[in-house]
Amino acid sequence: MREAGYNVFNLRSEDVYIDLLTDSGTSAMSDRQWAALMTGDEAYAGSRSFFELESAVRDVMGYRFVVPTHQGRAAENILMTALVKEGDMVLGNAHFDTTEGHIMLRKATPVNLLTEEGYDPAAEAPFKGDIDLVKLEAALKEYGGRVPFVLLTVTCNNNGGQPVSMANIRATSELCRRYGVPLYFDAARFAENAYFIREREPGYGGRSVADISREMFSYGEGCTMSAKKDGLVNIGGFLAMNDEGFYQTAVQWEIVYEGFRTYGGMAGRDLAALAVGLREVEDLDYLENRVGQAAYLAQGLWAAGVPTVRPAGGHGVYVDAKAFLPHIPQPQFPGQRLVVELYLEGAVRAVELGTAAFAHRDPETGEMVYPRMELVRLAIPRRVYTDRHMDFVVHTFERIAARKASLTGLKMVYEAPVLRHFTARYEDLS
Ligand SMILES: *Cc1c(COP(=O)(O)O)cnc(C)c1O
């Protein structure tokens, strides 16, 4: 840890036992996806694998046009280049960090409008990813023509992998229509969101995840997708939409940034594996196991007295580090200290989503602004670990809990100007 500057991003994966750093691109592909890989058509233009993907996107999402990209943020790049201009306000429930980055690169402002309970780790509510409709309408009124679109992230990664309800999606779409603003989705974890709707929202219990997903997407004009999540592939993404004019504009940017419109930064074989993954991710047995594993881990942690965001998210569990290590002040990185201890105790790798990731200096006053939540995310790769591995993670927490009063904070000794948590280095204050 000393050699790695107390930053787990500097570790080699072979020195990690259970890797819960991220669920992005870390999933295991199925036998059918590996088989599809062998059939990949590597033609530069008009690849058969592209048409397989196009047909999967039409079936699963209901959107007519697909623009493949090398990963999710490249789809965001094209969307923002095409639709966002200086001074714009991009409204959403909670934008992902790369989404915020692409909005700010255009000198526009990302606006996050989660409901109040979405920010309260302890609030036990079924749809903590919902956007606050009152605030949304106020923002649509206030900003008028400066809102190029509204973006709903399903599920919402920033506050714990929390889902957005169909009622909220429908109401958002009605508001958008009334104010003449299009609605798009950040669909990275759309299948997990649809599964939660099936489990938790009245009237959806008997419907298939495929059916629920199509209804969700029917309320929007299109989506960005990081296929490294619910595409069940290791790399890839796309932008999808219904409007032909927007498709033509997007293709112009795709050709400059990504590649020709029928491969867009992906190999033909990867398009083929993604076409299979997009359909597989809607399988009910898979989703029960997937979301069930996160809930199983959360239950073990609660039994061990570890405070987490409630309820468990779709892709993992978010530990409330402020509540677990209340004696370490936020400027001394309690979340990062917990990440370091998880590695020292059990060779478990997690990620801090608190002070290191989100604290920033107020441009006007020059004072540090600390995030409301100091979280440590345990993100579970898809189809990789068993519940026994989750038991081991819980035991690691139990051993840390027994000596947590003696843990001290950290001091950041190196930081990059943007996205500092990836490369930061720390010193131990003990
Ligand atoms: C991962 C992710 C992205 C960015 O996708 P990449 O494939 O990592 O570029 C965007 N939005 C959400 C919600 C994500 O989880």
The ligand as an SDF file (V2000), in Angstrom:
LIG
                    3D

 15 15  0  0  0  0  0  0  0  0999 V2000
  -19.7560    3.6120  -17.0910 C   0  0  0  0  0  0  0  0  0  0  0  0
  -20.7770    4.6260  -17.2650 C   0  0  0  0  0  0  0  0  0  0  0  0
  -20.6690    5.6100  -18.2480 C   0  0  0  0  0  0  0  0  0  0  0  0
  -19.4470    5.7710  -19.1360 C   0  0  0  0  0  0  0  0  0  0  0  0
  -19.2170    4.6330  -19.8730 O   0  0  0  0  0  0  0  0  0  0  0  0
  -17.7600    4.0810  -20.2580 P   0  0  0  0  0  0  0  0  0  0  0  0
  -18.0750    2.8520  -21.0160 O   0  0  0  0  0  0  0  0  0  0  0  0
  -17.0310    3.8380  -18.9720 O   0  0  0  0  0  0  0  0  0  0  0  0
  -17.0980    5.1180  -21.0760 O   0  0  0  0  0  0  0  0  0  0  0  0
  -21.7100    6.5140  -18.3740 C   0  0  0  0  0  0  0  0  0  0  0  0
  -22.7900    6.4580  -17.5740 N   0  0  0  0  0  0  0  0  0  0  0  0
  -22.9290    5.5290  -16.6150 C   0  0  0  0  0  0  0  0  0  0  0  0
  -24.1520    5.5060  -15.7600 C   0  0  0  0  0  0  0  0  0  0  0  0
  -21.9250    4.5910  -16.4140 C   0  0  0  0  0  0  0  0  0  0  0  0
  -22.0520    3.6870  -15.4510 O   0  0  0  0  0  0  0  0  0  0  0  0
  1  2  1  0
  2  3  1  0
  2 14  2  0
  3  4  1  0
  3 10  2  0
  4  5  1  0
  5  6  1  0
  6  7  2  0
  6  8  1  0
  6  9  1  0
 10 11  1  0
 11 12  2  0
 12 13  1  0
 12 14  1  0
 14 15  1  0
M  END
$$$$
